[in-house]
Amino acid sequence: MPKSSSPMNRRRFVTLVALSGAAALTAPLSGAAAPAPRAAVRPSAGRRQLTPAMRREIASQEKSLAEQLEAIRGFKLPPGSPMAFVFTPLRARRRV
């Protein structure tokens, strides 16, 4: 496409966008644009089954996390209380 010395005007730009959108909707999908068939999901060979002790530990950690989140969410701050922290970026040091 040859380069023009003047920028494209708005009307021509909008027309090109509308035409390209219409062309994309009416054109049949090529093989490259079609979604690839999904591969069957197989369990990985290196993954072990969870033992009963591991299941208990995971359940214990999930329960502990739920209790911690409940405590954090249940804590009420008075209106106008100071922020916990303020992020202030540091200036980069100059290399010598």
Z-matrix of the N, CA and C atoms (Angstrom, degrees):
N
C 1 1.444
C 2 1.524 1 107.85
N 3 1.308 2 117.86 1 128.00
C 4 1.466 3 119.72 2 -179.17
C 5 1.515 4 110.93 3 -70.73
N 6 1.315 5 115.08 4 144.67
C 7 1.466 6 119.70 5 177.83
C 8 1.510 7 109.17 6 -81.31
N 9 1.309 8 115.66 7 134.33
C 10 1.459 9 119.11 8 176.08
C 11 1.515 10 108.59 9 -98.99
N 12 1.295 11 115.32 10 154.36
C 13 1.458 12 119.12 11 -177.92
C 14 1.524 13 111.66 12 -79.50
N 15 1.345 14 117.30 13 -23.07
C 16 1.459 15 119.30 14 179.77
C 17 1.528 16 109.59 15 -104.80
N 18 1.332 17 117.28 16 147.94
C 19 1.460 18 120.09 17 179.88
C 20 1.536 19 110.38 18 -69.22
N 21 1.326 20 116.08 19 156.99
C 22 1.454 21 121.78 20 -179.66
C 23 1.529 22 109.22 21 -70.19
N 24 1.322 23 115.92 22 137.15
C 25 1.461 24 117.41 23 179.30
C 26 1.526 25 110.00 24 -78.50
N 27 1.290 26 116.20 25 164.83
C 28 1.452 27 122.65 26 -173.53
C 29 1.520 28 111.86 27 -64.31
N 30 1.303 29 118.19 28 -41.94
C 31 1.466 30 121.73 29 -177.40
C 32 1.529 31 110.23 30 -61.61
N 33 1.316 32 116.95 31 -44.20
C 34 1.468 33 120.43 32 179.79
C 35 1.530 34 110.48 33 -66.03
N 36 1.312 35 117.66 34 -39.49
C 37 1.460 36 121.49 35 178.87
C 38 1.520 37 111.11 36 -62.04
N 39 1.325 38 117.46 37 -47.87
C 40 1.461 39 121.66 38 -179.03
C 41 1.528 40 109.96 39 -63.45
N 42 1.330 41 117.31 40 -38.34
C 43 1.459 42 120.86 41 178.20
C 44 1.525 43 110.44 42 -63.30
N 45 1.330 44 117.38 43 -44.39
C 46 1.456 45 120.72 44 178.97
C 47 1.533 46 112.08 45 -63.82
N 48 1.311 47 117.24 46 -39.60
C 49 1.462 48 120.78 47 178.55
C 50 1.519 49 109.99 48 -64.47
N 51 1.331 50 117.22 49 -44.14
C 52 1.460 51 120.74 50 179.83
C 53 1.523 52 111.32 51 -64.39
N 54 1.319 53 117.71 52 -42.39
C 55 1.454 54 120.85 53 179.80
C 56 1.528 55 111.96 54 -66.68
N 57 1.331 56 116.93 55 -39.69
C 58 1.461 57 119.00 56 179.78
C 59 1.527 58 110.60 57 -68.43
N 60 1.319 59 117.65 58 -35.97
C 61 1.463 60 120.54 59 176.58
C 62 1.514 61 111.43 60 -65.49
N 63 1.333 62 116.73 61 -41.97
C 64 1.465 63 120.37 62 178.52
C 65 1.519 64 110.40 63 -65.95
N 66 1.326 65 117.20 64 -39.65
C 67 1.458 66 120.27 65 179.37
C 68 1.523 67 111.00 66 -65.34
N 69 1.305 68 116.83 67 -38.15
C 70 1.455 69 120.38 68 179.45
C 71 1.525 70 111.16 69 -66.61
N 72 1.322 71 117.70 70 -35.53
C 73 1.466 72 120.96 71 -179.63
C 74 1.521 73 111.79 72 -74.10
N 75 1.314 74 118.20 73 -35.73
C 76 1.455 75 120.46 74 -174.93
C 77 1.520 76 113.20 75 -89.22
N 78 1.320 77 118.90 76 -19.57
C 79 1.463 78 121.25 77 -178.39
C 80 1.519 79 109.81 78 -75.04
N 81 1.347 80 117.44 79 138.87
C 82 1.464 81 119.16 80 176.43
C 83 1.526 82 109.66 81 -69.09
N 84 1.317 83 115.23 82 152.12
C 85 1.461 84 119.46 83 180.00
C 86 1.513 85 110.15 84 -71.84
N 87 1.295 86 115.91 85 133.16
C 88 1.459 87 119.70 86 176.24
C 89 1.524 88 108.64 87 -81.23
N 90 1.293 89 117.02 88 169.68
C 91 1.455 90 121.25 89 178.91
C 92 1.510 91 112.14 90 -63.63
N 93 1.325 92 116.37 91 -30.54
C 94 1.460 93 119.70 92 -179.90
C 95 1.525 94 111.61 93 -70.93
N 96 1.328 95 116.55 94 -32.10
C 97 1.457 96 119.65 95 -177.71
C 98 1.518 97 112.17 96 -87.44
N 99 1.332 98 118.52 97 -14.58
C 100 1.460 99 121.39 98 -179.19
C 101 1.526 100 109.38 99 -70.92
N 102 1.327 101 117.33 100 145.81
C 103 1.468 102 118.99 101 179.70
C 104 1.523 103 110.63 102 -67.89
N 105 1.308 104 115.23 103 144.72
C 106 1.464 105 121.66 104 179.61
C 107 1.518 106 109.15 105 -74.63
N 108 1.316 107 118.30 106 148.62
C 109 1.463 108 119.69 107 177.45
C 110 1.523 109 110.05 108 -66.05
N 111 1.319 110 114.89 109 143.70
C 112 1.463 111 119.35 110 -177.98
C 113 1.520 112 110.41 111 -78.10
N 114 1.299 113 115.09 112 137.60
C 115 1.460 114 120.58 113 177.94
C 116 1.524 115 108.60 114 -80.77
N 117 1.293 116 116.07 115 149.90
C 118 1.461 117 120.38 116 178.17
C 119 1.523 118 108.57 117 -66.77
N 120 1.326 119 115.82 118 136.47
C 121 1.459 120 120.91 119 -179.28
C 122 1.525 121 107.94 120 -83.46
N 123 1.320 122 114.38 121 118.72
C 124 1.461 123 120.19 122 178.54
C 125 1.519 124 108.77 123 -114.12
N 126 1.318 125 117.38 124 142.88
C 127 1.464 126 118.10 125 176.11
C 128 1.520 127 109.83 126 -65.82
N 129 1.312 128 115.45 127 141.67
C 130 1.460 129 118.74 128 -178.70
C 131 1.527 130 109.65 129 -69.38
N 132 1.307 131 115.35 130 145.59
C 133 1.457 132 120.69 131 -176.05
C 134 1.529 133 111.81 132 -69.36
N 135 1.339 134 117.89 133 -27.52
C 136 1.452 135 121.03 134 -176.11
C 137 1.524 136 113.80 135 -85.51
N 138 1.302 137 118.88 136 -2.62
C 139 1.460 138 121.13 137 -176.08
C 140 1.527 139 110.72 138 -93.06
N 141 1.331 140 115.93 139 128.71
C 142 1.463 141 120.60 140 -179.95
C 143 1.519 142 110.33 141 -90.66
N 144 1.304 143 115.02 142 158.80
C 145 1.456 144 120.86 143 172.99
C 146 1.535 145 108.56 144 -72.79
N 147 1.329 146 116.21 145 148.42
C 148 1.464 147 119.93 146 179.06
C 149 1.519 148 109.90 147 -75.50
N 150 1.306 149 115.80 148 134.75
C 151 1.462 150 120.72 149 176.93
C 152 1.521 151 108.12 150 -82.87
N 153 1.341 152 117.72 151 162.71
C 154 1.468 153 119.79 152 177.81
C 155 1.532 154 112.72 153 -58.25
N 156 1.336 155 117.14 154 -34.84
C 157 1.468 156 120.05 155 178.94
C 158 1.528 157 110.63 156 -66.95
N 159 1.338 158 116.67 157 -39.33
C 160 1.464 159 120.23 158 178.36
C 161 1.529 160 110.28 159 -66.20
N 162 1.325 161 116.57 160 -40.49
C 163 1.476 162 119.88 161 178.36
C 164 1.530 163 110.94 162 -62.23
N 165 1.350 164 116.27 163 -41.51
C 166 1.468 165 119.73 164 178.68
C 167 1.523 166 110.96 165 -63.36
N 168 1.338 167 116.94 166 -42.12
C 169 1.464 168 120.74 167 -179.80
C 170 1.520 169 111.37 168 -65.01
N 171 1.318 170 117.46 169 -41.85
C 172 1.469 171 120.87 170 178.32
C 173 1.518 172 109.90 171 -63.25
N 174 1.337 173 117.03 172 -42.84
C 175 1.469 174 120.57 173 178.44
C 176 1.524 175 110.53 174 -63.34
N 177 1.332 176 116.59 175 -39.18
C 178 1.461 177 120.89 176 179.12
C 179 1.529 178 110.75 177 -64.54
N 180 1.328 179 117.15 178 -43.40
C 181 1.454 180 120.67 179 179.63
C 182 1.532 181 111.48 180 -66.74
N 183 1.331 182 117.21 181 -39.03
C 184 1.468 183 120.39 182 177.93
C 185 1.534 184 110.48 183 -63.15
N 186 1.334 185 116.49 184 -41.25
C 187 1.471 186 120.89 185 179.18
C 188 1.529 187 110.16 186 -64.82
N 189 1.345 188 116.42 187 -43.68
C 190 1.457 189 120.87 188 179.56
C 191 1.529 190 111.09 189 -62.39
N 192 1.318 191 116.64 190 -43.51
C 193 1.466 192 121.01 191 178.35
C 194 1.522 193 110.93 192 -62.89
N 195 1.326 194 117.67 193 -42.16
C 196 1.462 195 120.76 194 179.16
C 197 1.527 196 110.99 195 -62.20
N 198 1.343 197 117.18 196 -40.23
C 199 1.470 198 120.61 197 178.15
C 200 1.527 199 111.26 198 -65.40
N 201 1.333 200 116.74 199 -41.29
C 202 1.464 201 120.32 200 179.47
C 203 1.530 202 110.95 201 -64.30
N 204 1.332 203 116.69 202 -44.45
C 205 1.464 204 119.57 203 179.10
C 206 1.523 205 111.56 204 -64.61
N 207 1.323 206 117.25 205 -37.13
C 208 1.465 207 120.68 206 177.92
C 209 1.530 208 110.47 207 -63.72
N 210 1.340 209 117.21 208 -40.96
C 211 1.462 210 121.10 209 178.84
C 212 1.523 211 111.09 210 -65.86
N 213 1.334 212 116.99 211 -41.78
C 214 1.465 213 120.51 212 -179.86
C 215 1.525 214 110.55 213 -66.14
N 216 1.323 215 116.21 214 -45.75
C 217 1.468 216 120.02 215 -177.88
C 218 1.520 217 111.82 216 -69.99
N 219 1.335 218 117.37 217 -27.58
C 220 1.457 219 120.63 218 -178.55
C 221 1.531 220 113.76 219 -82.65
N 222 1.326 221 118.06 220 -10.22
C 223 1.457 222 121.27 221 -178.74
C 224 1.527 223 109.61 222 -75.33
N 225 1.304 224 116.44 223 120.69
C 226 1.467 225 121.41 224 -178.61
C 227 1.523 226 110.01 225 -97.84
N 228 1.310 227 115.78 226 127.90
C 229 1.459 228 121.16 227 176.31
C 230 1.522 229 108.93 228 -96.06
N 231 1.335 230 117.46 229 140.36
C 232 1.467 231 118.78 230 176.58
C 233 1.528 232 109.75 231 -69.16
N 234 1.329 233 117.03 232 151.16
C 235 1.468 234 119.18 233 178.71
C 236 1.518 235 111.07 234 -60.89
N 237 1.318 236 116.17 235 138.16
C 238 1.455 237 121.20 236 178.32
C 239 1.509 238 114.50 237 81.38
N 240 1.320 239 117.58 238 10.34
C 241 1.462 240 119.13 239 -179.89
C 242 1.529 241 109.60 240 -71.03
N 243 1.337 242 116.80 241 152.23
C 244 1.467 243 119.48 242 -177.69
C 245 1.529 244 110.78 243 -67.59
N 246 1.318 245 114.86 244 154.23
C 247 1.458 246 120.42 245 178.17
C 248 1.515 247 109.35 246 -69.93
N 249 1.335 248 116.12 247 153.78
C 250 1.457 249 120.46 248 -179.88
C 251 1.527 250 110.69 249 -67.55
N 252 1.320 251 117.15 250 -40.00
C 253 1.451 252 120.83 251 178.03
C 254 1.514 253 108.26 252 -156.18
N 255 1.304 254 115.52 253 160.98
C 256 1.457 255 122.07 254 176.18
C 257 1.525 256 107.14 255 -127.89
N 258 1.307 257 117.13 256 126.97
C 259 1.454 258 121.56 257 179.11
C 260 1.515 259 108.91 258 -82.09
N 261 1.314 260 115.87 259 122.69
C 262 1.459 261 120.65 260 175.08
C 263 1.517 262 107.47 261 -126.95
N 264 1.319 263 117.35 262 115.15
C 265 1.463 264 119.20 263 -178.65
C 266 1.521 265 111.10 264 -68.84
N 267 1.309 266 115.66 265 146.47
C 268 1.458 267 121.47 266 178.16
C 269 1.517 268 109.20 267 -93.30
N 270 1.306 269 116.11 268 148.00
C 271 1.462 270 120.02 269 176.11
C 272 1.518 271 109.07 270 -73.57
N 273 1.305 272 115.66 271 145.06
C 274 1.452 273 120.50 272 178.67
C 275 1.518 274 109.64 273 -68.90
N 276 1.327 275 115.49 274 139.74
C 277 1.457 276 119.34 275 177.15
C 278 1.507 277 109.36 276 -75.86
N 279 1.317 278 115.63 277 142.24
C 280 1.464 279 120.53 278 178.81
C 281 1.505 280 109.44 279 -79.10
N 282 1.315 281 115.49 280 135.93
C 283 1.458 282 119.85 281 175.60
C 284 1.515 283 108.53 282 -81.00
N 285 1.310 284 114.93 283 140.60
C 286 1.471 285 119.84 284 -178.61
C 287 1.505 286 110.58 285 -99.76
